[in-house]
Amino acid sequence: MKGVLVAALAATAVLSLTTSAQAQTLNSVKQRGFLQCGANGNLTGFGLQDAQGNWTGLDVDFCRALAAAILGDPTKVKFIPLTAKDRFAALQQGEVDVLVRNTTWTSSRDNSLGLNFTGVNYYDGQGFMVRKLLNVKSALELNDAAVYVQQGTTDELNVADYFRVNKMRLKLLTFGSSKEAINAYEMGRCDAYATDSSGLSAERLRLVNPDDHIVLPEIISKEPLGPAVRHGDDQWSDIVKWVHFAMINAEELGITEANVDEMTKSEKPEIRRLLGSEGKNGEALGLTNDWAYRIIKHVGNYGESFERNVGEGSPLKIKRGLNSLWTKGGLQYGVPIR
């Protein structure tokens, strides 16, 4: 009996310590009064800061959705621009609460950097951009090419693997930032620029004469992009994960910025649970039960964010493709909130 009591006390102590550790990031954000989000700052459609300091992008919207869920105000975010090379250290050292910077989820990053990826907010793949004057129609014609990539990304290994598998010679050149790499490409210091397909669409728009350049048809890798948090704080990881799923579920259920107030009167159980009209899903996360309502009211559902930032209604004009809902042939699937 004594052994059982000791074990029970020990389990209670462990649970108490775990609960305390889990609440660390959420409590810090609440006490500070704003979210610190590691972002890109230079990538149209995902994370871009203009001359006036205004931020826009799919990843930016996600950070605002997170702030709306926690603090009730999507403007309570401090965006911290990070290079690809420095982004993981900034998260590991606590300079940001969450990293939402078009970052690829890989096994090595998940297992050896002390990070947890919470989902995929954009399914992408790496490609190549070249000048039309080269008269290159396929990446398989890039033998002996000089290719620029950004340091600290998955691009380096992807390009090296692709050239190796196809028995082509490669001159791989790296730069510390995408801005440096694209400038060097435009100056003619290399034959091709390689990065995520979505990034190529964005970077092409920054060139003096975008129509003089083409993105080749080959997609040479899988690049599931998504938010990342630090190991050791399960509650925070859960919150970031479920913010994404809330936005997906909202689109599946037809809930938008424009009709979310009307939808609070719905009798459908799925809608009532999502918007907090019934159940205690918010409390289970350490939030108020209307957390998802606030996301949709202030930011919108996933489809709305996609369309205005990277979709066919945006300058990038990217088709939904793999990022369509699962009900429309895509991979975006809202895990049930119940």
Legacy VTK file of the C-alpha trace (Angstrom):
# vtk DataFile Version 3.0
C-alpha trace
ASCII
DATASET POLYDATA
POINTS 338 float
0.000 0.000 0.000
2.852 2.332 0.893
4.448 1.655 -2.501
1.211 2.497 -4.274
0.948 5.789 -2.338
4.543 6.734 -3.165
3.980 5.953 -6.835
0.803 8.031 -6.856
2.564 10.993 -5.242
5.437 10.690 -7.701
3.020 10.600 -10.649
1.231 13.681 -9.290
4.545 15.526 -8.988
5.528 14.610 -12.554
2.114 15.705 -13.846
2.440 19.018 -11.993
5.888 19.665 -13.446
4.729 18.692 -16.926
1.685 20.946 -16.737
3.883 23.831 -15.603
6.351 23.280 -18.455
3.567 22.919 -20.973
2.014 26.270 -20.085
5.280 28.182 -20.346
4.958 29.645 -23.868
1.240 30.385 -23.623
1.730 32.162 -20.301
4.665 34.137 -21.692
2.599 35.329 -24.661
-0.316 36.312 -22.411
1.904 38.149 -19.925
3.812 39.925 -22.685
0.603 40.862 -24.444
1.770 39.949 -27.935
3.049 37.023 -29.991
6.626 36.938 -31.290
6.526 35.326 -34.727
9.609 34.404 -36.734
8.808 35.312 -40.340
10.428 35.767 -43.732
10.044 39.462 -44.496
11.149 39.228 -48.134
8.883 36.645 -49.777
5.794 37.895 -51.579
2.725 35.827 -50.742
4.157 34.289 -47.579
5.944 36.898 -45.503
6.633 40.371 -46.845
7.278 43.649 -45.029
6.766 46.770 -47.122
8.514 50.135 -46.814
5.866 51.324 -44.337
6.421 48.293 -42.109
3.182 46.531 -43.053
3.283 42.735 -43.183
1.329 40.496 -45.564
1.368 36.833 -46.563
-0.025 33.375 -45.916
2.396 32.815 -43.024
1.667 36.298 -41.696
-2.051 35.495 -41.665
-1.323 32.354 -39.662
0.533 34.337 -37.000
-2.357 36.793 -36.833
-4.789 33.890 -36.486
-2.721 32.570 -33.583
-2.773 35.988 -31.916
-6.533 36.237 -32.439
-7.072 32.818 -30.858
-4.940 33.606 -27.802
-5.264 37.349 -27.274
-8.432 38.172 -29.182
-6.574 40.659 -31.380
-4.830 39.748 -34.666
-2.660 42.882 -34.488
-0.908 41.778 -31.314
1.986 40.212 -33.180
5.602 41.286 -33.413
7.016 39.921 -36.661
10.722 39.170 -36.469
12.333 38.791 -39.921
14.744 35.856 -40.052
17.041 34.480 -42.729
16.860 30.789 -43.601
20.265 30.327 -41.986
19.305 31.939 -38.650
15.673 30.872 -38.257
16.160 27.671 -36.266
18.582 29.190 -33.756
16.147 32.046 -33.148
13.406 29.566 -32.269
15.674 27.326 -30.188
16.953 30.289 -28.152
13.485 31.667 -27.446
13.787 34.809 -29.574
10.455 33.858 -31.179
7.476 31.896 -29.883
6.782 30.219 -33.205
8.536 29.972 -36.566
6.170 30.501 -39.505
8.577 31.095 -42.370
7.945 28.863 -45.436
9.956 26.160 -43.674
10.131 22.561 -44.925
9.300 19.779 -42.483
12.031 17.116 -42.703
13.114 14.247 -40.469
16.473 15.816 -39.585
14.877 19.118 -38.587
12.174 17.369 -36.597
14.526 14.941 -34.847
17.801 16.761 -34.240
17.008 20.477 -33.863
14.738 20.276 -30.836
11.709 21.349 -32.880
8.178 20.138 -33.472
6.387 20.843 -36.738
2.680 21.297 -36.125
1.276 20.753 -39.605
1.556 21.710 -43.263
0.040 25.045 -44.288
1.445 24.816 -47.837
2.412 21.749 -49.882
5.218 22.765 -52.218
8.084 21.352 -54.277
11.404 22.674 -55.537
11.952 23.860 -59.089
14.238 25.937 -61.317
13.973 29.343 -62.993
16.059 30.280 -66.076
16.226 33.034 -68.659
14.225 32.433 -71.806
17.331 33.343 -73.828
18.947 30.078 -72.716
16.259 28.236 -74.686
16.088 25.580 -71.958
12.780 23.743 -71.719
13.616 21.164 -69.053
15.781 20.880 -65.960
17.350 17.835 -67.627
19.051 20.273 -70.013
20.986 21.973 -67.187
24.126 19.817 -67.393
27.204 21.900 -66.422
24.932 24.709 -65.212
25.776 27.108 -62.399
22.824 27.100 -60.021
22.172 29.554 -57.185
20.444 28.507 -53.963
20.010 30.058 -50.535
22.125 28.862 -47.602
20.418 27.005 -44.776
17.641 25.585 -46.966
16.742 22.149 -48.295
17.534 23.488 -51.783
21.247 22.629 -51.628
20.773 18.896 -51.055
17.793 18.679 -53.421
19.691 20.193 -56.330
22.795 18.100 -55.647
20.671 14.928 -55.482
18.809 15.750 -58.695
21.994 16.366 -60.680
23.617 13.264 -59.198
20.691 10.975 -60.014
20.530 12.303 -63.568
24.321 12.079 -64.004
24.737 15.782 -64.728
27.584 18.036 -63.684
26.730 20.917 -61.362
28.282 24.138 -60.118
26.354 24.933 -56.938
26.607 28.489 -55.612
25.074 29.679 -52.329
24.070 33.021 -50.834
23.046 34.024 -47.332
19.666 35.442 -48.319
17.128 35.015 -51.096
17.521 38.689 -51.994
21.251 38.239 -52.581
20.673 35.068 -54.591
18.003 36.528 -56.868
20.076 39.681 -57.449
23.077 37.565 -58.443
20.865 35.525 -60.763
19.506 38.659 -62.427
23.050 39.975 -62.926
23.826 36.860 -64.940
26.244 35.300 -62.473
24.561 31.896 -62.812
22.415 29.934 -65.250
19.517 29.015 -62.971
17.950 29.856 -59.632
16.478 27.047 -57.549
13.990 27.223 -54.692
10.424 26.195 -53.836
8.013 26.547 -56.741
5.946 29.100 -54.831
9.124 31.046 -54.082
10.056 31.080 -57.766
6.669 32.604 -58.587
7.310 35.298 -55.988
10.950 35.978 -56.856
10.178 36.200 -60.571
7.951 39.208 -59.868
10.924 41.012 -58.293
12.963 40.865 -61.494
13.165 43.941 -63.736
11.619 42.045 -66.667
9.711 39.040 -65.259
8.560 37.938 -68.717
12.183 37.303 -69.708
12.299 34.355 -67.296
10.479 31.030 -67.061
9.971 28.421 -64.352
10.839 24.975 -65.697
8.173 22.241 -65.418
10.079 19.790 -63.206
9.313 19.605 -59.481
12.285 17.787 -57.978
11.327 17.403 -54.321
8.592 17.356 -51.701
8.516 20.550 -49.632
5.805 20.433 -46.957
5.943 23.915 -45.428
4.596 24.617 -41.973
4.943 26.217 -38.525
7.492 24.953 -36.009
7.740 25.262 -32.223
10.238 24.153 -29.591
10.225 20.704 -28.010
8.959 20.419 -24.461
5.775 22.482 -24.531
2.950 20.217 -25.619
0.206 22.710 -24.881
1.778 25.340 -27.121
2.354 22.793 -29.866
-1.312 21.792 -29.626
-2.510 25.397 -29.884
-0.432 26.103 -33.005
-1.565 22.800 -34.545
-5.262 23.402 -33.911
-5.220 26.971 -35.204
-4.314 25.491 -38.594
-6.983 22.801 -38.359
-9.584 25.367 -37.298
-8.944 27.383 -40.473
-9.205 24.242 -42.621
-12.375 23.073 -40.884
-13.907 26.511 -41.319
-13.391 26.300 -45.078
-14.792 22.755 -45.177
-17.892 23.927 -43.320
-18.355 27.061 -45.425
-17.646 29.472 -42.560
-16.091 32.761 -43.706
-15.188 36.179 -42.347
-18.434 37.500 -43.807
-20.843 34.886 -42.422
-19.213 33.739 -39.157
-21.621 35.741 -36.981
-24.608 34.217 -38.731
-23.032 30.764 -38.455
-22.967 31.026 -34.648
-26.738 30.445 -34.842
-26.316 27.187 -36.769
-27.805 23.985 -35.375
-25.134 21.807 -36.994
-23.047 20.158 -34.228
-19.738 20.493 -36.132
-20.228 24.229 -36.596
-21.374 24.757 -33.018
-18.320 22.934 -31.645
-15.915 24.849 -33.902
-17.346 28.244 -33.012
-17.629 27.479 -29.295
-21.429 27.448 -29.099
-21.174 24.078 -27.400
-18.427 21.947 -25.920
-15.251 23.049 -24.173
-12.608 22.594 -26.855
-11.099 26.003 -26.159
-10.729 25.354 -22.448
-8.912 22.107 -23.230
-6.287 24.190 -25.069
-6.014 26.822 -22.345
-8.054 29.290 -24.414
-11.594 30.616 -24.327
-14.199 28.521 -26.124
-14.706 31.102 -28.887
-11.046 30.880 -29.969
-11.854 29.605 -33.481
-14.631 32.176 -33.933
-12.051 34.913 -33.323
-9.686 33.402 -35.908
-12.345 33.337 -38.619
-13.784 36.735 -37.690
-10.412 38.484 -37.885
-8.445 36.452 -40.457
-10.842 34.148 -42.309
-10.672 30.497 -43.228
-7.738 28.784 -44.955
-9.154 29.233 -48.449
-9.686 32.963 -47.938
-6.121 33.410 -46.727
-4.745 31.309 -49.597
-6.682 33.211 -52.242
-5.709 36.733 -51.177
-2.044 35.931 -50.563
-0.919 33.372 -53.140
-4.022 32.272 -55.064
-5.374 33.268 -58.438
-6.751 36.492 -56.994
-3.245 37.536 -55.888
-0.233 38.743 -57.911
1.259 35.218 -57.722
-1.826 33.573 -59.287
-0.966 30.099 -57.944
-3.581 27.391 -58.404
-4.735 25.576 -55.265
-3.480 22.199 -56.559
-2.258 20.054 -53.670
-3.421 22.760 -51.277
-7.057 22.240 -52.218
-9.317 20.663 -49.635
-9.336 16.871 -49.560
-12.930 17.037 -50.792
-11.669 18.726 -53.961
-8.701 16.481 -54.733
-6.136 18.214 -52.521
-4.247 17.333 -49.337
-5.626 19.892 -46.893
-7.708 17.986 -44.381
-9.199 19.397 -41.205
-8.771 16.997 -38.304
-12.156 16.881 -36.480
-12.727 19.284 -33.596
-14.768 17.185 -31.179
LINES 1 339
338 0 1 2 3 4 5 6 7 8 9 10 11 12 13 14 15 16 17 18 19 20 21 22 23 24 25 26 27 28 29 30 31 32 33 34 35 36 37 38 39 40 41 42 43 44 45 46 47 48 49 50 51 52 53 54 55 56 57 58 59 60 61 62 63 64 65 66 67 68 69 70 71 72 73 74 75 76 77 78 79 80 81 82 83 84 85 86 87 88 89 90 91 92 93 94 95 96 97 98 99 100 101 102 103 104 105 106 107 108 109 110 111 112 113 114 115 116 117 118 119 120 121 122 123 124 125 126 127 128 129 130 131 132 133 134 135 136 137 138 139 140 141 142 143 144 145 146 147 148 149 150 151 152 153 154 155 156 157 158 159 160 161 162 163 164 165 166 167 168 169 170 171 172 173 174 175 176 177 178 179 180 181 182 183 184 185 186 187 188 189 190 191 192 193 194 195 196 197 198 199 200 201 202 203 204 205 206 207 208 209 210 211 212 213 214 215 216 217 218 219 220 221 222 223 224 225 226 227 228 229 230 231 232 233 234 235 236 237 238 239 240 241 242 243 244 245 246 247 248 249 250 251 252 253 254 255 256 257 258 259 260 261 262 263 264 265 266 267 268 269 270 271 272 273 274 275 276 277 278 279 280 281 282 283 284 285 286 287 288 289 290 291 292 293 294 295 296 297 298 299 300 301 302 303 304 305 306 307 308 309 310 311 312 313 314 315 316 317 318 319 320 321 322 323 324 325 326 327 328 329 330 331 332 333 334 335 336 337
